[in-house]
Amino acid sequence: METFAGPLNAQPTRMQQLEQDFAQLAHQIPDGAEKRALSLLHGMVQELWRNAGSSIPASPRTGPTIEDIIDLHQHAPAMEGEALNDPLKVGTKAPDFTLPDANGHPVSLSDYRGKPVVLVFYPLDWSPGCSRQLDLYQQELDAFRERNTELIGLSVDSIYSHGAWAAVRGITFPLLADFHPKGEVARRYNVWREPDGFSERALYLVDADSIIRYAHVSPKLHHVPDIYELFDVIDGLGQPVAA
C-alpha cells in the first residue's frame, strides 16, 4: 500500500501519526477483499489530503472534515456482479450463530428468539451500495420497531471497521463481524461469494420461532432490496408459513 508524505508532513499532529501507524500495520493485513477495500479507503483519504493541500488555505482546520469522510462512499467504485447463490428456503429453520458486534460483544441469533429479526447480509463496509442500504434502514428504524422487529447487519469486515463505519454513518443497530472464520455464517445461509471473498447482498426475515419467513438475494450486487416488500412480509407474519 502506498503511503503519502504530502500535506500530512505539514500537519505534525494526529493525522501524521495515523499515517505512520497505518504504514506499519499494512503489511500485516492478509491479502483479499478486505485488504483491497482498506487500500481503497486509504487511497481515498490520501486524495482528500492532496486536494485539501492544494486548494484550501493553510489553517489549523486544513484537511478533510467529518463530512468528507461521510461522503467517501460516493466516490468509491461501484460494486457490481450477478448473484452467485440462491437463498435458503422459506419455511426452514434459520441456522443459529454467534458473532461479535462492533464493541466485541458476542451476539447470537437465539438472543432474539421471541421476536422477528431481519438479517441483513451485505458485502463490505464503506462501499456505495452498502452505505445507501444501511442508511435507509437506519432512517426507517422506527418503522421496524413499530413492527416489533429487530435488525442485524452482517459482513466480513472486522469489528474495528464496523465501529468506525457505524460511527460515521450514525448506524445504531448491531453490525456483526463474520470475520473469523471468514464468511462462516454467510456460508451457513448460502450467501457466500467465494470468488470475491464476501457475501451476497441478501435479506432473511426470521420469525419469533426462528423460522425463515422471507429470503432474498439481490440479482445484482448493487441492487438494494425493496424495503416496502420487506415491510409487507413483516406485516403478514401472523399468517401460516407457505409450504
Secondary structure, DSSP 4 states (H G I P E B T S, - for coil): -----SGGGG-TTHHHHHHHHHHHHHTTSPSSHHHHHHHHHHHHHHHHHHHHHHHS---TT-S--HHHHHTGGGGSPP---B---PPPPTTSBPPP-EEE-TTS-EEEGGGGTTS-EEEEE-S-TT-HHHHHHHHHHHHTHHHHHHTT-EEEEEESS-HHHHHHHHHHHT--S-EEE-TTTTTHHHHHTT-EETTTTEE-SEEEEE-TTSBEEEEEE-SBTTPPP-HHHHHHHHHTTTSPPP-
